[in-house]
Amino acid sequence: MLTGMRRLAVSALVFAIGVAACGGASSGPASWDGPPRPFPDDGVLAVDGFNDYADTVEGDWQLDPGRVALEFTRASNGEVTVDGDRVTVLRDDLEDDSVRAERYVLELREDGDEWRVDSARWEQRCHVGRGHQEFSPELCV
């Protein structure tokens, strides 16, 4: 027979497992680690997980399309260009022996005062002698 404390501990554990199995108490992820790696062959990135994350957190970053793009890409540096609903994040001169630069192109939409990502694409440019010189989702060598 379980003692009172042990019964409480077991009940708490069963509750925690049940909540985790049902997706937790919130309606979306509590964190965003950035787009998946390795990137897909066509460069198209899934955005639903990011939008679920954005729906669960508070922040001024959601009011600015450039900051939304930086949050999505998790880029700590880079050139951000906002052109209407399209935002480009360019990271050049990467410290990589094959990849010179990477570029994200995001299409955003306004959702009240906040911005959400409708679509996202990733591309890279290789160093000379390591592959293509134009932006493409093709891998460098």
N, C-alpha and C positions, 0 to 999 in steps of 0.2 A: 504494500500500500504506500502511496506517495505521501510525504509529509506536506504541510501547507505551503512551505517555501518552494519545495521541489515541484509541486503541482502548479504553482504560479509561474515558475520558470519554464516548465514544459508548455503551459498554455501560451505564454508570451512567444516562445519559439514557434509553436504551431501557427499563431497569428501572423508572425513575421514572415514565415514561409508562404502562407496564404496570400498575404498582401503582395509579396514579391511575384508570386505566380500569376496574380491578376494584373500585374503591370504597375504596382505601387499605388500610392495615394494621389499622385499628381497625374495630369493629363498628358504629360510629355516628358522628355528627358531633362534632367536637372543640369546637364552640362553638354557642351559641344566641343569635340576634339578636333574639328576641322574635317574637310572632305576626305573620303576614303583614299587610302594608298594601298597598293599601287593604283594609279588612275586607270580608268577603263580605256580600251582601245580607241573608242570613238571620241573620247574627251568629255562626253556628257556626264555631268555629276548629278546625283540625286539631291534634291533640296528639301524633301518632306521632313526629314529628321531635324534639319536646321530650323525650319518654320515651327515645328513642334516645340523645339527648345526656346525659340523666340517668344512663343506664346506663354511660356511658363516663367519667364524671368522679367524683372523690371530693369529698365535702364534707359538713359538718354541716348545711347548708341542707336537705338531703334528709330530715332527721329531723323537720322542723317543717312542718306543712301551710301555715302563713302564709308562711314563707320560700320554700316551693316555689311558691306562687302569685306572689310577688314576682319570683322568678327567671323564671317562665313569662311574666309580663307585661312584664318588664324595667322595671317602674315604680320609680323612685327615691324616690317619695313616694306617699302615699295612705293611706286608711283601710282596714285589713285586718280583716275579720270572719270568724272561724272558727266554724262551727256544725256540729259532727260532721264529716262527710266533705265538706261544702260550704264553700267559701271564696269570699268576695266581696272584690274590691279596687275601691275607689271613689276616683277622682281627681276632685275638685270644684274649682271656680274656676279652670279652665284658662285660660291666656293665649291665647285664640283668639276671634276676633270672632264666630264662629257657634256653636261647641261650648262649652257651659258645663261639662259633666262627662262622664266615661266610666266605665263599670262593667264589670268582668269577673266572671263567675260560673263557678267551676270545681268540678267534682265530682272528688274524689280517692279513691284506694284505697290501703290499706296493702299494701306488698310487703316482707314481713319487717319490719325496723326503719325502712324508708324509705317515702316517699310518692310515688305516681305519679298523673298526671292522666288521668282516664277521659274527661272531656269538658270543653269550655270554650265559653263564649258571651261575646260582646262587645256592649255597647249604649252609646248616648250620649243625652244630654239637651241640647237646644239652649238658647241664650239666648232670652229673651223677644223676640218679633218675628222670630226666625230659624228657627222651625220648632217641632216637637213639644216639649212640656214633660215628657212621661213618658219613661222609658228605653225606647229602641227602637233597632234597627240601622238605621232609616231615617236618611238623610243630612239634615243641617241645610242651610239656605240662607244 
